[in-house]
Amino acid sequence: MDKHSLSESDISDKFVRPAMVQAGWHTLDQIYAQFPLRAGRVVVRGNKAHRDKDTVLKADFVLFLKPNIPLAVVEVKKARLSPQAGMQQALNYAALLDVPFSFASNGDSFVFRDATLATGVLEQTLTLDQFPSPQELWARYCAWKGWSAEVQSVAAYDYAPDPSGKKVPRYYQLNAINRTVEAIAAGQNRVLLVMATGTGKTYTAFQIIHRLWKSSWRSEKPGGQKRILFLADRNILIDQTMVNDFRPFKGAMAKLSANAKGVERVNAQGQIEVDDVDLAVDKSTKAVNKSYEIYLSLYQAVTGTEEEQNIYKQFSPDFFDLIVVDECHRGSANEDSAWRDILTYFGSATHVGLTATPKETKDTSNIAYFGEPIFTYSLKQGIEDGFLAPYKVIRVDLDKDTFGWRPTAGMTDNKGQLIEDRIYTGRDMNRKLVMEPRDAVVAERITAYLRATDRMAKTIVFCEDIDHAARMRQALSNANADICATQPNYVVQITGDNMEGKRELDNFIDPEKPYPVIATTSKLMSTGVDAQTCKLIVLDQNIKSMTLFKQIIGRGTRLREDLGKSWFTILDFKRATDNFADPAFDGEPVQIYEPKGSDPIAPPDTSPEPSDPAKPGLPGNDGTQGPQDPLDPLGPFGGAGGTPPIKYVLGNQVTVAVARERVQYLNAQGKLITESLRDYTRINLTKQYDSLDKFLQAWNDADRKAALLEELESRGVLVEAMQEELSAQGHTGLDPFDALLHVAYNMPPLTRRERARRVKKRNVFTHYGPVARQVIDALLDKYADEGIATIEADTVFNVQPFTDIGRPAEIIKSFGGRLQYKTALQTLERELYTSGPDA
């Protein structure tokens, strides 16, 4: 056998795996080949998305002590390479998996890197029969961590098995779960986990709870029975958690409530079932059943201003061993909050905080309470890894918001109130000044976007307050009267005061339910709402809190490619997306587009405004919770505590229009482009081809023009975006070649149809037979309609009009064979891009 002729896969199977098996590693549950790490970033181009194959990461082998407890990475290269050739890859993968052991091999030997320095040597070469055993690496790992036997027992405890066999923790979930369990086993009593919305915080919490509950942790308690409390601030969070991720706890788990209804869940066969949940509170006596081991509760359900409402005090202070606080930024960070009362009462328990957005202000701090995050997985990481949906931004600036509006002398509003004489700007809209025509313009723009894309795309409209949400429901219903006349739930208001709308929340987030499509809200849907198929987030709310901004963006970040959702769009009427420029934000958009007044709404350096000192309770300024809606601090009318402030309402006395446009995109490095798209394209193209001749040479030399265009896109030349912009300016039907020539080298552009017509007039292909000439004419027509990539595709003969001419093999034969057809296609492309006479 010539070893040097073997592939990496052959080297892995014939030499590397046998060496590991010989050392005592089990194939079924310890050796994982082609272990997936990153799924590949979703790249959005126009209205299409694909995964970037270059960003997909798989380790050749990951070695586990037992399932989900990784120890080492092994990277394999061909025999003709050095055994060290794969070490850098192995180190990168080991860093992702948070393991200290890395191996590289070419099938002749191993290079072993031990970051624990157990023997005092960082890297050494091993023969194939010197590969270390699982017990040896685990012993080194535990000694490195300084763990006692008791800690080792907890840290190595099994994960909860998945009955379906489909759910495998992702690499970052493994890190979050293992780090948390290890830290708690070692004695840490306050733990903070920061994970972006949509990355599986609840599943992570489930595995942490399972492993601590079932392991020997705190086994010194009488009877060895451990009790756990899971706190959240939304009823839907509790119910969905109980019937989904926490479902294996059924029988040992109860809800701290006296009232509950059946909760819908989707079973493994995709069918909807209704689950009943166990209740731990007697409806008549309010007495708590203390026989359960795992309790889930709304903090509002167990606390209150009256002592008898503080149900949690029916438990002894040492009753619970573990308390997990979901969305802990919402309350537990405040020293005077109800959550902190509960946590203080159960102070002897271990407390774990989960959040996507830890809150850090002068008055509020998650970190001060829980400590520095033990693990962080950001929105940016989730998008780069391909586990979260990227997004586009469409910015729409309205004239009165942008340039301000001042009433004429003595002007009164619809209620006869004299309007205070001053300049009103965007921050006043829907707080102090309501312009009904503005509601209509916003509704029309939202509707225009949905008409241009998908009218059934789930949409959340974030409004200033409940009153604004009610008006927008009406404005959107009128803008979509053709649907709403027969489908009244096409648009609904989902706010804290609207029980009918709140009942529609479950239908809105259910991927199987088509209605409602559009939900208007203020704060109720800003956090904890798992709207998996939400494709449009509309911002018509002043957002000054980065925490709130991230939470709102998180409503759209879930990927559901199986349901056609690969990205989502943010439609911004308040310049809230200026937060993208804030260093505290960690995930930038793929595109920002601001249409002009007549442009289609679908898309072919400022600092945050200061908070209003007269309104300390404005949304997002402090996160306080008012009595009208726990997530709407302004109450239904925008006044603190629900008190109506002076709010002027104007109707047809004013007009509102779209004011201005600016287009921004992300470059190849993921940074926001600040110059115009034209300038950016010109700079990037001329950087690679400093003269027109060099660009023409590269274009003509390319066997496949589509491949060259893909390469240019990967280097930051946004060809499709540039074509969209030129099309919006009236240059329609351009070949990418002409778009680039026009923008970068100031050449007059030709349309595809003009180029095809010129080739037909030259009679270049007269020496071919009638069938071949018919095919060439059809290719030119197809090019004129769809572009160069279509005629270069191998599948071009599978569509009309080619299917009418003959089978693909017959078409190829009309040219004399495949080689002769390729020559004809190359001639056709050369003629298309030749600046010959129009004759």
N, C-alpha and C positions, 0 to 999 in steps of 0.2 A: 504494500500500500504506500503510495506517494503521499505523505502527510501534507506536503505543501500544496497539493492540489485540492485539499478538502475545504469546504466552506466553513464559516463560523458555526453554523448549525451542526455540521458533522463533527467538528472539534468538540463542541459542547456535549453531544450525545455519546461520542466514542471515548473521550478522555476525561473531560472535566466532571461530568455527572458521576461516572463510575468512581472517580477519586473521592468525591464527597460521600457517596454511598458506602464505600469501603471504610470511611472515617466514622460511620455511624449515623449519618443523616438519612432520615426516612423520605422516600420519594413522594408519598401521598400527602403528608402534613407538615413537612419541614423544608422541602426543596420546591420553590415556586419558580418555574421558568417563564420568561417573557412577562415579568410582573409589571402591570400597568401603573405608571406614576402620574403622568400628565396626559389628559385626553386630547390636547391640541387646541390652540386658541381658535375661536370662531371669528372668521374674517368676513366683514360685511362690505360688499361692493355693490353699489346701487341698491336694488331691492333683492339681491341674492346673497346667500351666505354659504361658506364652506369652511371646513376645518383645515387649518394650516398643518399639513403633514410634517413639516420640518420641526414643529413644536410638540409633536407627540413623543412622549418618553416612555420607554419600557426597559427595565433592567433585565439583562440576560438571566441572572438568577438572584433571588433574594432568599436568604436562609432564615428560618424562624425556629425559635425554641419550641413554640407551639403555635397554632393558628393565631395570627394577629399580634404576635409578640416578636418583631423582627430583631435579628442580631447582626447580620452581615450581608454585604452585596458582593456578587462575583460578576466580573465583566470579562467576556471572552473575545479574543481576536484570532485571526488566521495564523497558522503555524509559521508562515514566512515573516511575521512581525515579531518584534521583541515581546517577551512576556509582560513587560511594563507598559505596553502600548495602550492598554485599556484602563490604566490606573486613574487617569484624570476623570474619565467617565464614572468609574466606580466611586470616586470621592464625591462627585456631584450628586450621585444617587444616594450615597450614604448620608450626605447632609440633608437631603429631602426626607429620608426615613429616620433621621436622628439616631443613627447607629454608629458605633466607633470602629467597626471592623470592615475593611475593604480588601478584596482580592482581585487580581488581574492574572489572566492566563492565556497562553497560546497553545495549550495542549501538551507542552513539554515540561512546564513547571508553573508554580504560582509565585506571584509577588504578593506578600501579605503585609498590610499596613494595620498596625494596632495602635489606635489613638489613646488607649488606656495606659500604654507604656508598661505593661505588666512585667515584661522582662528587661525593661530599660532600653529596648530597641524599637524604633518607630517602624522601619520597613526592613524586611528580610526576604530572601528567596527560599522557597520550599520545594522539595520534590513532590511528585504527585502522591506518593504514599505518606507524606508528612502533613497532609491537610488536617487541621485540628477538629476534634469532635464537638458536638453540641454542648456536652457537659463542660469541656475545657473553656469554650468561649463564654458560656453563662457564668462560670466561676470567675473569670477575669472581669466580666461586666459587673457582677455584684460586688467584687472587691473594689473596683474602680468607684462604684457608687457609695461604698462604705455601708452596705446594708447588712442588717442582722438577719438571722434565719426567719424571724417573724415577718420582717419587711419583704424578704424574698418570696415568702409564701403568698402574700397578698399581691405583690407585683406580678407574679406568674400565674395568677388565677385566670381561669378560662373566661373567654367572652361568652355572651349569650348566643346560642346557635340561632341561625335564621331558618325557620321551618321550611321556607320556600327554596332555600339554597341560592337565592338570587342576589341577596344584599351582602355585598362585600365592602368593608370600610375602605374609604379612600386613604391615601397616604397621610394627609393632614389630619383626618379623623383619628387614625391610629396614634399619631403624635399627641393630639389633644387628650384622648382617653388615657393613653399610657402615662403621660406626664402627670396628669391629675391623680390617677390611682397611685402612682409611685410617690408623689409628694404627700398625699394624705396618709399612705402607709408609713411614711417616714416621720409623720407627726405634724405636718402642716395643717392648721385648722381653718385658714382663710385662703380661698383659691379663686382667682378670676380668669375666666376663659373668654377671649375676644374672637368671635368668628362672624364673618360677613353674613348678611341675610341670604338664605338659600343654600348655605353650605352644610346644613344638617346638624344644627345645635341640639335639637331634641333627641335625635338618634344618638348623638355623642353623650348626652346626659343619661339616656337609657343604659348604655353600656357601662358608664361610670357607676351608676346606681347598682346595676346587676352585679358587677364584680365586687364592689364593697359589701353589698348585702349578703352575697353567698360565700364570700371568702372568710378567712379567720380574723379579719379586721374587727376590733372591739369585741372579740369573742369572750372577753372576761366578764361581760355583763351577765347578770343572773339569767340562766336559761339560754344564753347565747343569742337571744333574739334581738335583732337590730330594727330600728324604726326610722323611716325616712319621710320627709315632708318636701313636696315640690310646690313652690309658690309661683303664681303668675297673676297678671292683672286683667286678663280677658277670659271670659267664660268659654269662648270658642277654642282658645289655646288649651284649656284644661280638657274639654270634651274630646277634641281631635287627638290630643296626646294620649288619652286613655284608650281610645279605640284603634289607634294606629301604632306608633312606636312603642308605647308602654303596654300594648295588648298582652304580651307574655306574662305580665304581672297579675293578670286577672285572677281573682280569688284571694289574693293577698293585698289587693289595692282597693281603695275607696275614695270617693270625693267628699270633702268636708262641706256638705250641703244637705239641706232637707228637701230640696226640690231639684228634679232633673227630668229630662225627657230622653227618649231614645235618640241615639246619635248615629247618623249615617256614616258608613264606611264602605270603601270599595274592596271587595275580597280578591283573592289571588286570580280568580277567573274573570275579573273585571266587572263583576256584578255588584249592585248596591245592596248592602245589608244594613239592618238597624240593630245596633248594640245597646243593651241596657247597661248602665253603670251603677255599681254599688254605691250606696249613700251611707255616710258615717254619722249623720246627725238625725236624731228623731224629730219628725215634723211637729209633733205636739209639745214635747217636753224640752226640745232643743239640746237634749243630752247627747254626748258624743260616745259612739261605740269605739272602744280603745283596743279591740281585738285584732285590728288590721296592722299590717307591717309597713305599708306604703300609703301615704295620704297625699292627695292633690287638692289644692285649694286656691281660690281667689283670695288675695289678702283682704279685699273689701268684705268677703263673706264671713270672716272670723274676727273682724275688728269693728269698732264703732265708738261713738262718743259716750254711750251709756255702757256701764260696766257689764250688764248682762249680754251686750253684743260682742264682748271680747271672748268669743268661744274658745280661742286658743288657750285661755287660762284654765280650761278644764283639764288640760294636760299638765303634768308636773314639769318643772323647768328642765329636768334631765330626761324627759321622755324620748326626745328625738336624738338620734346619733348624727344624722346628716340632713341638712337643709339645702335644697337647690333652688336658687332664685332665678327664674327666667326673665329676660329683658330687664336685668337688674338696674340699668340706667334710669328706669322710669320711677323708681321710688326709694330703693334701699340705700341709695347714695346720700339721701338727705337725712341729716341727724334727727330732724323732728318729724320724719315721716312715719306712717303706720307700719310700714315694712320694718323699719328699724326698731320699733317697739317689739315686734315679733322676734326679730333676730336677737335683740338684747335679752328678751325673756328666755329664749333657748340658747343662751350664750355658751353653754358647754358643748353644743353640737358643732360639728364641722360645717362650715358654710361655703357653698360654691356659687359664684355669680356667673351668669351667662349673659352676654350682650354682643351686639354687633357694633355698638357705639358707646364705649365707656364715657361717662360724663365727668368732666373736670372743669369746675368753675370755682370762684372764690368761696362759694357757699356749699358746693356739692362736689363730692369726689368718690368715685368707685374705688380708685387706687388707694386712697387714704384708709378705706375700710377693708378691702379685700387684699391689698398689696398689689405689686406689679403683676401684670398678666403672666400666667405661667405658660400661656401659648397664645399666639395671635395669628389669625389667617384673614388677610384683608380682602376687600373687594377687588383691588388691583390684582392680587395673586390669583383669586378665583377666576377672573376674566382671562389672565395670561395662561392659566392651566387648562382652560376650556371647560370649567365646571360651572361658570356663571355666564349669563347672557351679556354681550356688549350692547351698547346703545348709541343711538344717534340723538342729536339735539336740534330742534327747530326753534329758533328764537324769533318771536314776533313782538316788536315794540309798537305800542299804540301811541298815537300822537299826544293825547292828553296826559298819558303817563310820563312820556319822555320829555316833552317840552313844557308841560305844565298848563294849567287853565286858571283863569281869573274871572270871577263874576263881574258883570256890569254893575254900575252903581245902583243900589236899591233892589237888586235881583232877589226874588224869592223862589223857593223850591216848590215841589208839588203839594206840600203840606202848608204852604203859605209862610214858611219860616224865612226870615231874612238871612241870606247867606253871608257869612263873615267875609269881609273883603280881604283876601290874600291870595297867594298863588298856591294851588293844589297840584300835587304831583303824584307819581305812582304809589308812594307810600300811604297816601290819603285815600286812594280808591278802595271803596267797599268797607272802609273803616269810618271815615268822616264824610265821605262823599260817594253817593251812589249815582252812576250814570246808566240809566236803563239801556240806552243805545250801545253802551260798552258791552253789556251782557250779550246783546244780540250779535255784535261783531265777533266776540270770543266764541260764541256758540256756532256761528257760521264758519269760522276758521277750523274749529274742531271737526265739524261735519264735513267740510271740504276735504280735510285730510283723510277721514274715514272713507269718503266716497272715492278718493283717489287710490286707496289701498285696500281696505277690507272693512265693510260696514258692520261686520259681526265681531270685530276685534275688541276684546275686553278693554275698557278704558276707565281710569280713575281721574276725576277732576278735583283737585285740591283747592278749596275756596277759602276765603278769609274767615268766615264764621258761618254759623248755621243759617242765618238769614240770606247770606250770599249763596250758600249751597241750594237753598230753596228756590231762589231766583234763577240760578243756572239750570236747575232741573226743568223749570218752565221754559227757559230760552232754548234749551237743547231739545225739548219735546216739540216746540214749534219749528225748530230748524229741521227736525226729522219727522215731521207730521205724517209723511207718507208711510212710515213704519209704525209710529206711535198710535195712529188711529186704530189699528187692529192689534198691536202689541203694546199695551200700556206700560209694561215693565221693561221696555227697551231702555228707558232712562228712569233711574230711581234716585231718590235722595237717601243716603245712608249716614245718618248723624245720630248723636246720642239722644235727641228728643223725639226722634221719629221711629216709633215702634214698628210701623208697617215696613219702612225701609230697612230697619235692622233685621227684620225677619227675612229679607231678601239677601242678606250678606252671605249666607250659606250657599244660596243658588249662584251668586256672583262668582264665588271662588271655586265652585264645582266645575271642572273642565267638561263634564258631560252635559251641563245645563246651558242652553244657548242664551237664556235671559236671566237677569238683566245684562245688557251690554255696556251701558254707560252708568257709572255711579258718581254722583256728586257728593262731596264730603268736606269736612273741615279738618278735624284731627282724628276722628274715630278709626280711619283706615290707614293711618300713618305708620302703624307698627303692629306686628303680630298677625297680620292678615296674609295668609298664604295664597295669593292670587297667582297661581302657577302660569296661567295663560294670558296674563295682562300684557298687552302689547303697546299700550299708549298711556303715559303718565302726563297729565296736564297740570301745569303749575300756574295758578292765578292767585297766589298767596305770598305775602311778604314773609320770607324765611330768613331769619337772622341767626338761627342756631345750626351749627354744623351737624350736631346730633340729629336734629329733626330732618335736615336735608338728606343725610345718609339713610335715615329710616324710610323716608319717602321714596328715594331712588331704589331702595331695596324691595319695594313692592313689585318691581318689574324684572329683577335680576335672575329669577329662576329660568333655567333652560328646559324646554319641553319640545325637543326636536320631533318627537313622535307625534305631536299635535301641531306641528308647523310653526313653533316658536323658537327662532334661533337668535333673535335680538329684539330690542324694544326701542320705542321712540319717546323722547321727552319733548313735549310742546310747551315752551316757556313764554309766558306773557309778562313775567315780573323780573326778568333778568336774575332769577334765583340761581341759574346755572353759572353765574359769575363765581359761585363757590368752587367750581372746578379749578380756579386759579389759586385757591387757598391751599397752603402747604398741608393743612389738616385733612384735605381730601386726597384719597389714594387711588382713585380709579377714573381715568379720563375717558371722554366719549370718543367714538370712532369718527364722528362728524358733527359739526355745528353749522346749522343753516338758518339764515334769516331771510325769508322771502320778502320781496317788494310787494306793494299793494296789488299789482296785477299778476304776480307770479303764482304758479301752482303751489299749494301749501305743502305737498309732499316734496322732499328735497331732491331734485335731480342730484384795557387794564383799569378795572374799577375796584374799589374797596367796598366792603359791606356798608350799607347805610347805617348810621347810628340809630340805636333804639330811641323811641319817642319817650322823653323823660316824663311826659304827662300821662303816659299809659304804661306803667311798669309791668302790667300783666299782659302785654301784647304777645301773640303766639310766637313761641320759639325763644323768647327772651329769657325765661327762667324755668320753663317746663312745669309751672305750678298747675294744679288741677282745681277747676272751679266747680261749683255745685250743679250747674246745668248739665254738663257733659264732662266726665272725668278727663276727656281728651280735647275739650274745647274751652280753654280758659276764658274766652270772651263771652261765653253764654250765647244765647240765640241771636242777640242783637249786636254783639261786639262790645258790650260793656262789661267791665270787671264784675264778676258775680252775677251776671245776667241783668244788670241795670242798664236800661237803654240810654246811651249817650246822645248828644246832639248829632244826628246823622242827616245830612241833606240828601234829598232824593230828586233827581232831575230826569225828565223824560225827553220829549222831542225838542226841548229848548237847546240841546247841544247835539253835535254830531261827533262821531268817533271813527277814526280810520287808522290803518296800518301806516307807520311812520317811516321806518328805515330798514336797511338790510346790511348784514355783514356775514360773510361765510368763513367758517374756520373748520379745519380738519386736523387729524392726527398724522404726524409723519411716521416714517418707518420705525423710529425709536419710541413711538408712543407719546411724543410730546406735542402739545398744541401748537399749530402753526399760527403765527400772528400776522404774517404778511398776506397779501392777496393770493388766491390760488394760482392765478396767472403767473405772478412773480415767482412763487414757490416752484411751479412746474418748470419755468424757464431756467431758474437757477440750478435745479437738480439735473435737468437734461443736459444743459451746457457744461455742467461739471463733469459729466461722463463723456460727452462728445463736444469738444470745444469749437467745432466748426460744423457747418451744414454738410460739407463733404463727408466728414467722418460719420455723421449720423446716417446719411444716405448709404454709405458703404456698408455700415452695420446692418441696416434694414435690408439691403439687397442680398447680403451674404447669408442672412438668416434662412435656414431651410423651412422653418415654420414661423411665420410672423406672430402667431398667437403665443408661441413660446417666448419670443423676444418681449412682447407686451407684458407677459406674466413676470419676466425678469425685471422689467422697468418698474412695475408695480411694487415688487418686493424691495426695490431700492428707493422707494419713496416717491416715484413719479406717478401721481394719482390720475391715471389715464381716464378711467370711467368717470370720475368726478369732474374732470376737466371737460369731457364731452357733454356731461349733463349741464354744466354751466354755460358752455357755448350754445347748446340747444336752447336754453332758456333765453339767450340773447338773440335768437333767430337763426343761428347756424345749425340747422337740422340736417340729419343724414350724412354727417361727416365720418370718414374713415379715421381711426385713431392716428394714422400716419399724417393726415391733413391737420387734425387738431393740434398735434405736437409741432408740426412745421409752422403753423400759424402762430401759436403762442410763443414758441421758443425762438423761432428764426424770422418771424414777421412775414411769412410767405402767404400769398392769397390762397384760401382753401378751395378745394374742389369737393363736391359731394360724391358719395359712392356711385350714385346714378350717373353723374357726369363722367366719372372714370370708366364705368362699364360701357357707356355709349361710345366713348372715344376708341376703346379697344375693338368694339364691333365694327366701327367704320374703317379700321385699318385692314381688315380682311387678312389677318395673320395666319389663320388656321385653314386656309383653302385646300391644303394638301391632305387633310384628313377626310375620311369617308363621311357619308351623310349622318350616320348615327353618332359618330364622335363629335361632329360639328353641332349636332342637336344638344349633346351633353354639354359642350363648352358654352353654348348660348344659355343653357339652363343654369350653369354655374355662374355666369356673369349676372344673370337675373337674381340668383340667390345672393350673390355678393352685394348687389345694389340694395336688396331688401334687408339683409341681416348682417353682412360684414364678412371680413376675411376669415375669422375663426370658424364660421359655419362651413365654408367650402374646403377648409383644411381638415375638418373632422373626418374620421374614418367612417362615421355613420351617415355621411351626407347622402349616400345613395339609398338610404332606407326611407326617405320621405319623398313626397311629391315635389316636382314633376318627374323625378328620376324613376320612381316605381312604375310610372306609366311607360317609360322607355324600355325597361327590362330589369332583370335581376342584376345585382351588383357584379356578379361574375361575367355576365353578358356585356355589361357596360365597359368593364375593364378590357374585355376581349376586343371590343370595337376599336381600341387604341393599339392593339397588338400585344397587350400584356401589361402587368403591373408596372414594370420599369418604364415602359413607353407612356403609360398614363401619368406617372410621376413627372416625367419630363414635360409632358403637355401642361400639367398644372403649374410647374415652375415657369414655363414660358408665359402662361396666362398671368401669373403674379408679376413677372418682370414687365409685361406690357401694361398692366394696371398702374404700376408706379413709375412708368416712363413718361417724361415730359415731352412727348412727341406732338406733332401737329394735330389739330382737331380736324382730321380728314379721314 
